Every structure is written in structure tokens, then in C-alpha cells.
């Protein structure tokens, strides 16, 4: 039975004078003037360098004429929060599919880097507006820690121009906790299947004009598959200092130590027979003295600094500087030993004023990045280093200038114009080649079809125009047209390490229309986009080089629907303010060649045309929640360009329950793939999967698994 609602009326009785009383003077009433008090939700951030979640939600909704949104960390912390897939699975427009339950995944927005199942490309990843990508454009997913974020901003496509990004995919910006937003003490422990455990301790405090936040996480899992153990240790910290009421500096410190075994790809027959097995060449060498025991281990140390000046709201200047040191040890077909140093800066100016009597918002900035990598190659002798086969130097430079201006035309309609001018270079120098006998069954080097030392240079101009119509403060309709520009990373341009391919930059034109808003029980984020791409960077392979070599694919078309929908299906079920809420993320993608002489209008391989993610949770106002979850890929898709081999549809059923509160104890329990379905969420795209040596393209997903966690905040 629902509790009754009561209305209490408070009345002050007036005092009446007796008719018989005859005062000599009339009584003077006592009056007190009360000031009007207006109570509003607090949106301003106590920090100049890190905006509050509420403020950013409002700013993005009212200023971005395109697909963009915010993911509250409290949403994904109600379940396992170990990987990017855990954090971004319900972010509209974002596709995250793990290679084998690992942190590395296929991370794509609008088909950016859709065939890359490792070392991300095509998306600008950031920490508090500062790039985490290396200077060549690639990024490591292990450098991100979902538990250390307060919220995550997602800007799809050219909507990331305000951060200087012009890639097809856009940008994902992890906003850190600070001493103002984090509890004084917090601890979290997660355990689960495959000998998985993960722990975090964090603390935030404010002392005078200084605040500090630090998060330390450690994790281990043996993995679902053989030879898929992963271990990591991460430290994320920042220290903010208010030099004056208008000037704040924040120093960021990051340390990552990540070790991953690589189980490799399986043929479809191998996957169906035993999805837990490792590929023979990835685990034990197939021949005596051959390559094997493949891993990817690296350490990262990063320092960044953000200095923000604000005159009170109308003008803001931000100077960001960053430097990262990365040490990679990567036994695969060879042992790759890389030592990288990347540094850069971004200077940005934001102005909020008026033009022609209407509100005007201007953003302009310039950024620079430089990366220098020492790359040494050795024969892989059963996971150990053999004779050295090469020594190279890789240098990447990026410089860009960007601006965008939003002008209100009427009280409801705004016009946005912006552009980016970018320069990039990729410099590959062969320092020394080594002789020696090649071990049996090992890679012997590419034919002389690529330059051993060369410099590639790129110029790009990426304009954007957009319209934003506010139906009301909570509902917007938008349209935009934009250009994208993306030079290749060294991951594409140096397929085997001993030479650079003369690849061209990928460019494109995108049209987008959509709406986002909230109406009582329903909130939504819907976008339809259509992109004409030129010289798309695709791993279509080469019959002379390797089956996964990246090439410029000519003209292609990317179109799709990004649709996030949250509905309060029922309210006030058994108690006041409880509800049954349905969270959904729907993606429809159609990526194909455009009038190609070789392929016609054939669909690109390596992606599912429809992806659906949903959960139906009962939520009690005390913090308890419970309900089923679903991940569904309903159509098969080609794993190779020749369309000889297909990944099958799959549906993964799960459930989640827990209790979460702002202070004190919280817990969760989560079950995944309850039917123990054998499936491959992503594949390694090749030219023809029936060609000998190219048949192993499948990466099996995790089987039935269970996870639980406890968190305590003081």
C-alpha cells in the first residue's frame, strides 16, 4: 500500500480587542520586511579548471548543434567498471567491443577505425580537455581509468571541434574527480570469474586554496581464454591551486603499469570447438625456436598542467601543457621495444558576449604536439629477445588552429560556424639493420616496396556549419555539415616496422540531423548522419605485403543512426518515487564502398549493422536496484573483404542488482552471458579468410561470468 500524503496548514491566530477595551492610542502593527529567497540547483563548479557535471550537461545541451552528451560515472559504477566497454556501453553512438574481455577493444564512433581491434585510432581521447593520444594520433586504452573519472564527455564527429579535434569519430573526454567532488576516503573491491579481482582506494580533500585528488587501482584476471592474463597498476592524481579568485592551476600526474598476454585469433571451427583456447602461434611456438608467448606490456608516466584564467564568466583563457613517457615491450611476430616521448600544448580562449543584440559565444585556440619514438626490433624466440633485426626513429608532429562561433539569431534559433586548419608530419628513419640467420617459421621482412626512410606531410582544412533550435530549455533540434581530416598513425603507416607506406590522409564530408531532450518520463538522444569519405584508411590487406596492411580505400560511404533512449516505464510501484526504468542504446550502421571499380557498393567488412544494448532496472529511492540486461547483435557480418567468412549473430543475457549511496557502504552483483553463448564480438579483418594463413580471424568473447563488488565512502 502506498503511504498517504498529508498536508499540514500552519495558521497564526490574530488577537482581537474586546469591545469594552478603549485604548487611548491605536495599536501599531509590527512589520518585518523579508528578503525574497530563491533556491536553485547549484551548477557552478568550485574549480575553474574542472567544470561541474551539472554545468557541462547544460552547456553541451544548449551549445552543441550535434551528437554530444555526458556519462555520469555514478551510472556505470553500479556494475563492473573495469574497461571502456563497462563505462561507455550506454553512451549513444559509441561502439565498444572487447577483443577477449580485455581493456583493449574495438572502439569506434561513426565507423572511425572500425577495423582496429587494438591501439585506438580515429577518436581524440582526452583528460580534462588535454589529449591522451600520442602525437601520431594513436592511443592506448590502458591509459584510461573509468573509476577515477567524475564524468565522461562524448562528442561525436565534428562536434568535438571545440577541443580542436577534426576526426571522423570525434572525442571522448574523461573529466577527473577533484578534491571538491570526491569523498575524503573511498575504497572499492571487485571480484569475479576467471580469477578476477580489482581494487581501488582514493581520496579527495580541500585545504584553503588547494584541493587534491588521488586514485590508486590494481587489477588482475586470468581471463576467459588461455594465455589471456592481464594485470595493471594505475595512479591518477591532480592538485589544484587557486592563485587568485580568477586564476587556478591544476597539475595532473598519471602512472600506468600494464601487462597483457595475447591469446590471438581463432578460426571459426576452433572457436566453436573450444572458445577458451589460445591460438597456437600466440601461445606456444608452432616450431622449435619460433615466435610465441605473445604479450603487450608497457609503462606510462604522464605529467600535465592546466592553467585557467576567468574574469568572472565572460572571458576565459586556458593554457594546457603535457608530456608523456612510454616504455613498450611487445613480443609478437617480432619483439618490439619502443621508448616514446610525447609533448605538447593547447592555448584556448572562450568568450561569452553579445553581437547584434543577441548572445554570442566564441571559442578559439591553437595546439601543438610532438612525438619521438625509438623503435628497436628483435627476433621473437619463444617470447624472449633474439638477435636484433632493426633500429628506427619515428617522429610525429601536429599543429592546428581552430575556432567556432555560436550566434543566437532569435531567442530559440542559433547558428554555429567553425573551422580547423591542421598540419601533420610522419617521419620514419632507419638507423640500422642487423644481419643474422632468421629463426625457422619467422617473419623475414617485407619486400622492397616501402621506403626505409621517408617523411610524410599533410595539410587539412575542416570547416563546420550548424543550426540549433531550442524547442524549450530541455529539448533541442539540430543540424550540421562538416569536414573531417585524419592523417595515418604509425600503426597504419609502418605495418611491419621496417619501412613507411606513402599513405594519404583520410578526409570526409558529414551531414547530421538530430534531436535530444527530456519529457517527463522520457529522455532521448537521436542522430542520423551521412558521411562521404575519401581515401579511408582501411585494413584491406595486400597480396604482397600482409593480409591486414592498411591502404587508402578510395571513396566510401558511412551512414547511421545513433539513438539513446531512457524511459520510466512505471513509477510509484510499491513506494513513493520508486520506478522501473529502461535504458537503451541502439546503433544502426551502413558503411560501404562508393562505386568502386573493384568492389562496387559492397559493404565494408568487420562490423555489425545493428547493435542494441539495454537494461530494465527496478530502482528504489533508498538506492537499491535490480533487473535484467541485454546485449544483442542480430545480424551476421563479413569478417573479410571477399565476404567468404561471417561472424554470427548473438544475444547476451545478464542481470544486475545492488545498492548505491553517496556515503557509507554500496555493493553490486552482476551476471553476464548467462546462456554461455559462444560468440565473437569483433574480428580481425583480412582480404580473404579462405586464403591459407588468413583463416584465423575470430576473437571469442567471454563465457558465462559473475562479478561482485563492495564500495565504501567516508
Secondary structure by P-SEA (a helix, b strand, c coil): ccbbbbbbbbbbbbbbbbccccccccbbbbbbbbcbbbbbccccccccccccaaaaaaaaaacccccccccccccccccccccccccccccccbbbbbccccccccccccccccccccccccccccccccccccccccccccccccccccbbbbbcccccccccccccccbbbbbbbcccccccbbbbbbbbccbbbbbbbbbbbbcccccbbbbbbbbccccccccccccbbbbbbbbbbcccccbbbbbbbbbbbbbbbbbccccaaaaaacccccccccccccccccccbbbbbbbbbbbbbbbbbbccccbbbbbbbbbbbbbbbbbcccbbbbbbbbbbbbbbbbbbbccccbbbbbbbbcbbbbbbbbbbbbbbcccccccccccbbbbbbbbbccbbbbbbccccbbbbbccccbbbbbbbbbcccccccccccccccccccccccbbbbbbbbbbbbbbbbccccccccccccbbbbbcccccccccccccccbbbbbbbbbbbbbcccccccccbbbbbbbbbbcccccccccccccccccccccbbbbbbbbbbbbbcccccccccccbbbbbbbbbbbbbbbccccccccccccccccbbbbbbbbbccccccccbbbbbbbcccccccccccbbbbbbcccccccccccccccccbbbbccccbbbbbcccccccccccccccccccccccccccccccccc
